[in-house]
Amino acid sequence: MSKPLTIADLKTMARRRVPKMFFDYADSGAWTESTYRANEDDFSRIKLRQRVLVDMTDRSLATTMIGHDVSMPVALAPTGLTGMQHADGEMLAAKAAEEAGVPFTLSTMSICSIEDVRSVTSKPFWFQLYVMKDRGFVERLIGRARAAGCSALVVTADLQILGQRHKDLRNGLSAPPKWTLNSAMQLATKPFWCLDMLRTSRRGFGNIVGHASNVSDLSSLSAWTAEQFDPRLSWDDIRWIKDLWGGKLIIKGILDEDDARAAADTGADAIIVSNHGGRQLDGALSSISMLPKIVAAVGDRLEVHLDGGVRSGQDVLKAVALGARGTFIGRPFLYGLGALGKPGVTAALEIIRKEMDITMALCGKRDIQDIDAGVIAENPFHA
Ligand code: GLV
């Protein structure tokens, strides 16, 4: 394929290069994948207002997220197993994000560790925390994130029990891949991926291997989450984490106004309106459809961010118009990474940046900070 022009182009390229179990891991949603599809589809139901004959020079997408300068309202979302889309994937993506002037969020379930990412970046990145039953391990993770200079902690609230993704079970997903006929066949057709992977030693869960005790099967995400994640996680734990961390805190996985109010009560700096990319509760509403209600409920108390379904700069603009201070992209950067490594992440970010810039201009606006509901012609998702 020639130069990728859209996130869909990067997805096509990634599908060719990345073994099926890892491409599918990124691409899948829970059960029927209806919420995964709704996240994308609902963006297209929002229509923009075309405005003409206004000065469109000197445009700016720069803004802030939780007080941090960003070159556009886009952060890289925490995604599990990123180092399986491409060897050393988290390190490459973090560097691409740094160069693009947007935040990178490292997942607890990453392949490269907090320390690996720290070793290749010069600006602080954000760290996403899953809360395990072993609170000592959680305390150590928070301490490692602090020692690495991470400038925000993103606590995920919606994955204490893993949603079932059929493809992962059928593909025999594990990191590193287990030596079965099924996985050998998936790897055999992806020689470039395999060659890169042979050159790195980072093939397991880098934040966990060697740091957590009493772990029986760490290569299987579903076994690990079922055994280690704490299904009793509560708002009191969020307060405990907030005190322990002492820095900027973002709560990820809020899709309900009452939960948004409870999140604001904790004193968190931001929430991410999210259904985990449709990977958890299949049948939940899309993120963008819930955004206006959640902004109306808590938008004056903390920043509201959004993830789920963002595939273009137009989507980012629509989310900002409906009140999101920033957005997170997961799959778009994973497709770029799988397709081309670090240049692919840069390509994903630049595709979105260009789309947002031109869309903003064609809406008659020059500064992302001036974008509000006035750029929307039709919105089926009112507060
Ligand atoms: C982990 O965050 C997952 O959705 O698989």
Residues whose N, C-alpha, C, O or C-beta is under 5 A from the ligand:
A	BS01	GLV	G80 R279
